[in-house]
Amino acid sequence: MGNSLWGCSSTNKALIANNAEFKKTRFAKVREIADKLDETTAKAIVSHDFQTLRQKLQDGEITAVQALQAYWRTALDINAEINCIIDVIIEAYDYAVDLDNQYPYGSEKPAFFGIPFSVKGNFYMRNYECTLGLAKFIGQPKTSECSMVTYLRSEGANPFVITNVPQALLSFVCSNSIYGTTGNPYNNERTPGGSSGGEAALIAAGGAPFGIGSDLAGSLRIPATMCGIVSLKPSEGRLVVTNTHGGVPGRGRLGLSYGFFTRSVDEQIYLLNNILSSESYVEISRKTAPIPFRHSIVNHKRKLKIGYFVDDGFLKPVPACARVVTETVEKLKEAGHELVVFKIPNSSQMAELFYKNLMPDGGEYIKGLFANDVIDIYMKNFVNLLKIPTFVRFIASYLVMPISPQLALLCRSYVSTLSDLRKNQEETDYYYETFSKEWRAKGLDALVCPSFPVPSVPHEYPSHLGACAVSTGLFNMLDYTAGVVPTGKVTEEDDARLLDENAWSVGYNIVLKKMREAATNSMGMPLGVQIVTPPYCDEQCLSLMREVEELWNTN
């Protein structure tokens, strides 16, 4: 994989080379342990769904060591194909041995006894680096551990690998100059999404029973959609995780949420029920709201009033992503729900507020992260944009407005003074009230909308498609709960409609042209829809997600 230099020192290049050699040694050690379990047994273990595996571990039919060996073996094989793992957690083996000794056959075991799980690369693991794909952070192992990992381990789960992330967590291409590029398990030449791309790719490929990640502007939902799995972004205060790198410290009004990657909604429900109902987790992470999981809401069957939109008014999705929303709406109508059109209020203002909140210092912190480092080839375009002076961006916004209002908005969406910062926060708070007022006026229980404007695209395109982030980032800015559910795959007809100017017009719009170019020949790639509910209505969101999942699986 290529890279570009921005004041890059030879020291950083040497650090990357040394890191690669160290990684080979650790992977070889784990491979030796994993291969002690025969291939037939390993394949049988990883073929089980989450609940079957959990029950067999509880019953003693599978040991914690066997589960670890099976998933290490499988994960390493998958990694050889799509490069989704940045490190292996050596201590997982000793922990598995201890679990088997502490809980012999027939004894009562903790809920997640022996279940391996993967950890996103921005979660702190004691004695492991958290580089974010930046060479400047190599050789700085963490002395603390992520609260989510600490809790899951206390329940018997076993963190066994750390997964890849985009450089500085700021893209939906999962690539960086230290660990390389992660491919989508459906097509290695396309992105798994980001920033939790390594997690989603590994789970979708069958390399872990579940994984954990974070979401600042769609980092759970985008990869889940592009890899055809399930994830939920809870309201920020519902599940607060400490000892992680959030991506943009001191960010504006954007809710940073944490959650799980699973293959089904029921698995999400089981995991979230365990952690949200735990008094011990609130002890570990004091900012977590002490609201036990509400099964009565998840399981309550009633007819809902559901809003929907296909186009948010800022950036329309490609035909495939629009189609699955329309088909989901029809399925829900047939199931007896009331569906009404919901128009996003003041969509251009909404988009501008989002981008200003994403970089409340005008990009200074991000520029500092990339300075004197090795810049990943797929991040080069983004980094070059950061260097453009604000007055040039301001002029450019007027020049490109006639042909691309989205690009013009991106050019002018920056904060340059403290007064601008305060005003943006005030306007964001006001926008929240405006949106919520519209929601209440419609009497909505939930919302169905595109999970992202494009399916998985080739690795070189995400740096040109920053405008797409609004579709997920909106709900971080509002701190509304949002989850994604798989809804089939791109069809041959979807691909044809994308190229038909009458069916999907792009005109001279630079952003829409780039979307068409990126999404061409996507047949067979996963699609999903986004389900949204108001803040702290996580159980209502899960309930509708489960119903949508059932409707798509049935039909």
C-alpha positions in Angstrom: 0.0 0.0 0.0 1.3 3.4 -0.9 1.5 6.5 1.3 2.4 10.1 1.1 4.6 12.2 3.3 3.8 15.4 5.2 7.0 16.4 6.9 7.4 12.7 7.6 10.6 11.8 9.6 12.7 8.7 8.9 12.0 7.8 12.6 8.3 7.3 11.9 9.0 5.1 8.9 11.4 3.0 11.0 8.8 2.7 13.7 6.3 1.4 11.2 8.8 -1.2 9.9 9.7 -2.4 13.4 6.0 -2.6 14.3 5.3 -4.9 11.4 8.1 -7.3 12.4 6.8 -7.3 16.0 3.3 -8.1 14.8 4.5 -11.1 12.7 6.1 -12.6 15.8 2.9 -12.2 17.9 0.7 -13.6 15.2 3.0 -16.6 14.7 2.8 -17.4 18.4 -1.0 -17.2 18.4 -1.2 -19.4 15.3 0.9 -22.0 17.0 -1.6 -22.1 19.9 -4.7 -22.0 17.7 -3.5 -24.9 15.5 -3.3 -27.2 18.5 -7.1 -27.5 18.0 -7.9 -29.7 15.0 -9.6 -28.0 12.0 -12.8 -30.1 12.2 -13.5 -29.1 15.8 -12.6 -25.5 15.1 -15.0 -25.3 12.1 -17.8 -26.8 14.2 -17.3 -24.3 17.0 -17.3 -21.2 14.7 -20.4 -22.5 12.9 -22.6 -21.9 15.9 -24.6 -18.8 16.3 -24.0 -16.6 19.4 -26.6 -18.2 21.6 -25.8 -21.8 20.6 -22.1 -21.1 21.3 -23.0 -19.5 24.6 -25.1 -22.4 25.7 -22.5 -25.0 24.7 -19.9 -23.1 26.8 -22.3 -22.9 29.7 -23.0 -26.7 29.5 -19.3 -27.6 29.2 -19.6 -29.1 25.7 -17.0 -26.5 24.6 -14.2 -25.2 26.8 -13.1 -21.6 26.9 -9.7 -22.6 25.5 -11.3 -24.5 22.6 -13.5 -21.5 21.8 -10.5 -19.2 21.8 -8.4 -21.5 19.7 -11.2 -21.9 17.1 -11.8 -18.2 16.8 -8.1 -17.3 16.7 -7.6 -19.8 13.9 -10.6 -18.5 12.0 -9.8 -14.9 12.6 -6.2 -15.3 11.4 -7.4 -17.0 8.2 -9.8 -14.2 7.6 -7.2 -11.6 8.3 -4.9 -13.1 5.6 -7.7 -12.4 3.1 -9.0 -8.9 4.2 -6.4 -7.5 6.7 -8.9 -6.6 9.5 -6.8 -7.4 12.6 -4.0 -5.1 13.9 -3.0 -7.1 16.9 -3.7 -10.3 18.9 -4.3 -10.3 22.6 -1.8 -12.8 23.9 -3.2 -12.8 27.4 -6.5 -14.2 26.1 -5.0 -17.8 26.3 -4.1 -17.5 30.0 -7.5 -16.0 30.7 -9.3 -18.9 28.9 -7.2 -21.4 30.9 -8.1 -19.6 34.1 -11.8 -19.6 33.2 -11.8 -23.4 32.6 -10.0 -24.0 35.9 -12.2 -21.6 37.9 -15.5 -22.9 36.4 -15.2 -26.7 36.0 -17.9 -28.9 34.3 -21.2 -28.6 36.0 -20.5 -25.3 37.8 -22.6 -22.1 37.4 -20.8 -19.8 35.0 -20.9 -16.1 34.2 -23.2 -15.0 31.4 -20.5 -14.7 28.7 -18.2 -17.5 29.9 -15.5 -18.2 27.3 -17.0 -16.2 24.5 -14.2 -14.5 22.5 -14.9 -11.0 21.2 -13.0 -8.4 19.1 -12.0 -4.9 20.2 -12.0 -1.8 18.0 -8.5 -0.3 17.6 -9.4 3.0 19.5 -10.3 1.1 22.7 -7.5 1.1 25.3 -6.1 -2.3 26.2 -3.5 -2.3 29.0 0.0 -2.9 27.6 -1.2 -2.5 24.0 -0.8 0.6 21.7 -3.7 2.7 20.5 -2.1 4.3 17.5 -5.2 5.3 15.4 -3.0 4.4 12.4 -0.5 7.2 13.2 3.1 6.4 13.6 3.7 9.0 16.2 1.8 6.8 18.7 3.8 3.6 18.1 5.7 2.5 21.2 3.2 4.1 23.7 1.3 1.2 25.3 -1.7 2.1 27.4 -1.7 1.7 31.1 -5.5 1.6 31.5 -8.2 -0.5 30.0 -11.5 0.4 28.3 -14.5 0.1 30.7 -16.5 -1.9 28.3 -13.7 -4.5 28.0 -13.3 -4.6 31.8 -17.0 -5.3 32.3 -17.3 -7.9 29.5 -14.3 -9.8 30.9 -15.9 -9.7 34.4 -18.8 -11.5 32.8 -16.5 -14.2 31.4 -16.1 -12.9 27.8 -12.5 -13.0 26.4 -11.1 -10.1 24.3 -8.8 -11.9 21.7 -8.0 -9.5 18.8 -7.8 -5.8 18.1 -9.2 -4.6 14.8 -8.2 -2.0 12.2 -9.5 1.6 11.9 -9.1 4.5 9.5 -6.2 6.8 10.1 -7.3 9.2 12.9 -10.8 7.6 12.7 -11.9 10.2 10.1 -13.0 8.2 7.1 -15.2 5.3 6.0 -12.2 3.8 4.2 -10.5 1.5 6.7 -6.9 2.2 5.9 -3.8 3.6 7.6 -0.1 3.8 7.0 0.8 1.4 9.8 -1.5 -1.6 9.3 -2.7 -1.1 5.7 -6.1 -1.4 4.1 -9.0 -3.6 5.3 -11.2 -5.1 2.6 -14.9 -5.8 2.7 -15.6 -9.6 3.1 -18.0 -9.3 0.1 -15.4 -7.7 -2.1 -11.8 -7.1 -1.0 -11.4 -4.2 -3.4 -14.1 -2.3 -1.5 -14.3 -0.7 1.9 -16.0 -2.3 4.9 -16.8 1.2 6.1 -15.4 3.2 9.0 -14.4 4.0 11.5 -15.2 0.6 13.0 -14.4 -1.1 9.7 -12.1 -3.8 11.0 -14.7 -4.9 13.5 -17.6 -5.1 11.0 -15.5 -6.9 8.4 -14.3 -9.5 11.0 -17.8 -10.1 12.3 -19.4 -10.3 8.9 -16.7 -12.9 7.8 -17.4 -15.1 10.8 -14.2 -14.3 12.7 -15.7 -13.4 16.1 -19.1 -14.0 17.8 -19.5 -10.3 18.5 -17.5 -7.1 18.5 -17.5 -3.7 20.1 -17.1 -0.3 18.5 -17.8 3.5 18.8 -19.9 5.9 16.8 -19.3 9.6 16.4 -20.7 10.2 12.9 -21.8 6.8 11.9 -18.8 4.6 12.8 -21.0 1.7 14.0 -23.8 2.1 11.4 -21.8 2.7 8.2 -19.6 -0.4 8.6 -22.6 -2.5 9.7 -24.5 -1.5 6.6 -21.6 -2.0 4.2 -20.9 -5.5 5.7 -24.4 -6.7 6.1 -24.6 -7.0 9.9 -26.5 -5.3 12.7 -25.5 -2.5 15.1 -27.2 0.1 17.3 -26.0 3.6 18.3 -27.6 4.2 21.7 -28.1 7.7 23.1 -24.8 8.9 24.4 -25.6 8.8 28.1 -27.2 5.3 27.9 -23.8 3.5 27.5 -20.8 5.7 28.4 -17.4 4.0 27.8 -14.2 5.3 29.4 -10.6 4.8 28.4 -11.0 5.1 24.6 -9.9 7.6 22.0 -13.1 9.3 20.8 -11.6 10.6 17.6 -12.1 14.4 18.1 -11.6 15.3 21.8 -13.5 18.5 22.7 -15.9 17.9 19.8 -19.0 20.0 19.4 -22.6 18.9 19.9 -22.1 15.4 18.6 -23.1 12.5 20.8 -20.3 9.8 21.0 -21.9 6.5 21.4 -20.7 2.9 21.9 -22.2 -0.4 21.0 -21.9 -3.9 19.5 -21.7 -5.6 16.2 -23.8 -8.7 15.8 -25.3 -10.9 13.1 -28.9 -10.5 14.4 -31.0 -8.0 16.4 -31.7 -10.6 19.1 -28.0 -10.8 19.8 -28.0 -7.0 20.1 -30.8 -7.3 22.6 -29.1 -9.9 24.7 -25.8 -8.0 24.9 -27.4 -4.6 25.6 -29.7 -6.1 28.2 -26.8 -7.6 30.1 -24.6 -4.4 30.2 -27.4 -1.8 30.6 -29.1 -3.8 33.4 -25.8 -4.1 35.3 -25.3 -2.0 38.4 -21.6 -3.0 38.3 -21.2 -1.4 34.9 -22.6 1.9 36.3 -20.0 1.5 39.0 -17.2 1.2 36.4 -18.5 4.1 34.2 -20.3 6.6 36.4 -21.7 8.8 33.6 -23.8 5.9 32.3 -27.5 6.6 33.0 -28.7 4.0 35.5 -31.7 2.9 33.3 -32.1 -0.9 33.3 -33.0 -2.5 30.0 -36.7 -2.4 29.4 -37.8 -5.8 28.0 -41.5 -4.8 28.2 -40.9 -2.2 25.5 -38.8 -4.5 23.3 -41.4 -7.2 23.4 -44.5 -5.1 23.3 -46.3 -5.7 20.0 -48.3 -2.7 18.9 -49.0 -0.7 15.7 -46.7 2.2 15.4 -46.8 5.5 13.6 -43.5 5.6 11.6 -42.1 8.4 9.7 -39.9 7.9 6.7 -37.8 9.7 4.1 -35.7 8.6 1.1 -34.0 11.9 0.5 -32.9 14.1 3.5 -32.9 17.2 1.4 -29.1 17.6 1.4 -27.9 14.5 -0.5 -30.0 11.9 -2.2 -29.0 8.3 -2.0 -28.1 6.1 -5.0 -31.1 4.0 -6.3 -30.1 0.8 -4.4 -30.1 2.6 -1.0 -33.3 4.4 -1.9 -35.1 1.2 -3.0 -34.6 -0.7 0.3 -36.1 2.2 2.2 -39.2 2.2 -0.1 -39.5 -1.6 0.2 -39.1 -1.5 3.9 -41.9 1.1 4.1 -44.2 -1.1 2.1 -43.5 -4.1 4.2 -44.3 -2.2 7.4 -47.5 -0.9 5.9 -48.5 -4.5 5.1 -47.7 -5.4 8.7 -50.3 -2.9 9.8 -48.2 0.1 10.8 -49.0 3.7 9.8 -46.3 5.2 7.6 -46.1 9.0 7.0 -43.6 11.1 5.1 -41.2 13.0 7.3 -39.3 16.0 5.9 -36.0 16.9 7.6 -36.4 20.5 8.6 -33.9 23.0 7.2 -31.6 20.4 5.7 -28.9 22.7 4.5 -28.6 24.3 7.9 -28.6 20.9 9.5 -25.7 19.7 7.3 -23.7 22.9 8.0 -24.2 22.6 11.8 -23.0 18.9 11.6 -19.8 19.7 9.9 -19.0 22.6 12.2 -19.6 20.4 15.2 -17.3 17.7 13.8 -14.4 20.1 13.7 -15.2 22.8 16.3 -11.7 24.2 16.1 -11.7 24.6 12.3 -9.6 21.4 11.9 -6.6 22.5 14.0 -6.5 19.3 16.2 -6.8 17.0 13.2 -4.0 18.9 11.3 -1.8 18.4 14.4 -2.5 14.6 14.4 -1.4 14.3 10.8 1.6 16.6 11.0 5.0 14.9 10.6 3.4 11.6 10.1 3.1 9.1 7.2 -0.2 9.8 5.5 -2.1 6.9 4.1 -2.7 7.0 0.4 -6.5 7.0 0.8 -6.4 9.9 3.3 -4.2 12.2 1.2 -7.1 14.0 -0.4 -8.7 14.7 3.0 -5.4 15.9 4.5 -4.7 18.2 1.6 -8.2 19.8 2.1 -7.3 20.5 5.7 -4.4 22.7 4.5 -6.5 25.0 2.4 -6.8 28.5 4.1 -10.3 29.4 5.3 -10.5 32.5 3.0 -9.9 30.2 0.0 -12.6 27.8 1.1 -14.9 30.7 1.5 -14.3 32.0 -2.0 -14.6 28.4 -3.4 -18.0 27.9 -1.8 -19.4 30.6 -4.0 -17.7 29.4 -7.1 -18.9 25.8 -6.9 -22.4 26.6 -5.6 -24.1 26.6 -9.0 -22.9 23.1 -9.8 -22.7 21.4 -6.4 -24.5 22.9 -3.4 -23.2 20.0 -1.2 -19.6 20.8 -2.1 -20.2 24.5 -1.5 -21.6 23.8 1.9 -18.6 21.6 2.8 -16.3 24.5 1.8 -18.0 27.0 4.0 -18.6 24.8 7.0 -15.9 25.8 9.4 -15.5 27.6 12.7 -12.9 30.3 12.8 -13.5 32.2 16.1 -14.8 31.6 19.6 -17.8 33.6 18.7 -18.5 31.3 15.8 -18.1 28.3 18.1 -20.6 29.6 20.6 -23.1 30.6 17.9 -22.8 27.1 16.3 -23.5 25.4 19.6 -26.5 27.7 20.2 -27.9 27.0 16.7 -27.4 23.3 17.2 -29.4 23.3 20.4 -32.1 25.3 18.6 -32.1 22.9 15.7 -32.6 20.0 18.1 -35.8 21.7 19.3 -36.9 22.4 15.8 -36.4 18.7 14.7 -38.1 17.4 17.9 -41.0 19.7 17.5 -41.6 18.4 14.0 -41.3 14.8 15.3 -43.9 15.5 18.0 -46.2 17.3 15.5 -46.3 14.1 13.4 -46.8 12.0 16.5 -44.1 9.6 15.5 -42.9 6.5 17.3 -39.9 5.9 15.0 -38.3 6.8 11.7 -37.1 4.7 8.7 -34.5 6.2 6.4 -31.3 5.4 4.4 -28.5 4.0 6.5 -26.0 5.6 4.0 -26.2 7.2 0.6 -24.0 4.6 -1.1 -23.2 0.9 -0.6 -19.6 -0.2 -0.1 -17.4 1.5 -2.6 -13.8 1.0 -3.8 -11.1 2.3 -1.3 -10.2 5.4 -3.3 -13.6 7.0 -3.1 -14.5 7.8 0.6 -12.1 10.7 0.7 -14.2 12.3 -2.1 -17.5 11.5 -0.4 -17.4 13.4 2.8 -20.9 14.8 2.0 -22.3 11.3 2.7 -21.6 11.5 6.4 -24.7 13.7 7.0 -27.1 10.7 6.8 -25.6 9.2 9.9 -24.0 12.2 11.6 -27.4 13.9 11.9 -28.5 11.5 14.6 -25.3 11.9 16.6 -25.9 15.7 16.5 -29.5 15.1 17.8 -28.4 12.2 20.1 -31.3 10.2 18.8 -31.0 6.4 19.0 -30.3 4.9 15.6 -29.7 1.3 14.4 -29.1 -0.4 11.1 -30.6 -3.7 9.8 -29.5 -5.6 6.6 -32.1 -5.4 3.8 -30.7 -7.5 1.0 -28.1 -6.6 -1.6 -27.6 -4.4 -4.6 -29.3 -5.8 -7.7 -28.5 -5.6 -11.4 -31.5 -3.3 -11.8 -30.1 -1.0 -9.1 -26.8 -0.7 -11.0 -28.7 0.0 -14.3 -30.8 2.8 -12.7 -27.7 4.4 -11.2 -26.3 4.9 -14.7 -29.6 6.1 -16.2 -29.7 9.9 -16.1 -33.5 9.8 -16.3 -33.8 7.5 -13.3 -31.1 9.1 -11.2 -30.1 12.6 -12.4 -26.7 14.0 -11.6 -26.4 16.9 -14.1 -23.1 18.7 -13.5 -23.1 18.1 -9.7 -19.6 17.1 -8.8 -20.6 15.2 -5.6 -23.4 13.2 -7.3 -21.1 12.4 -10.2 -18.5 11.0 -7.8 -21.2 9.0 -6.0 -22.3 7.4 -9.3 -18.7 6.6 -10.3 -18.0 5.1 -6.8 -21.2 3.0 -6.7 -21.0 1.6 -10.2 -21.0 -2.2 -10.5 -22.1 -2.8 -6.9 -24.3 -5.8 -7.5 -24.2 -8.2 -4.6 -22.9 -5.7 -2.0 -25.0 -5.5 1.2 -27.6 -2.9 1.9 -29.4 -1.7 5.0 -31.9 0.7 6.4 -31.6 3.0 9.4 -34.2 2.9 12.2 -34.3 6.0 14.4 -36.1 6.8 17.7 -35.9 9.7 20.2 -33.1 9.9 22.8 -33.2 7.0 25.4 -35.8 5.1 23.4 -33.2 2.4 22.6 -35.6 -0.5 23.3 -38.2 0.9 20.9 -35.6 1.1 18.2 -34.5 -2.5 18.8 -38.1 -3.6 18.7 -38.7 -2.1 15.3 -35.3 -3.3 14.1 -36.2 -6.8 15.0 -39.5 -6.5 13.1 -37.8 -5.1 10.0 -35.3 -7.9 10.2 -38.1 -10.5 10.4 -40.0 -8.9 7.5 -36.9 -9.0 5.2 -36.0 -12.5 6.3 -39.6 -13.7 5.6 -40.0 -12.0 2.3 
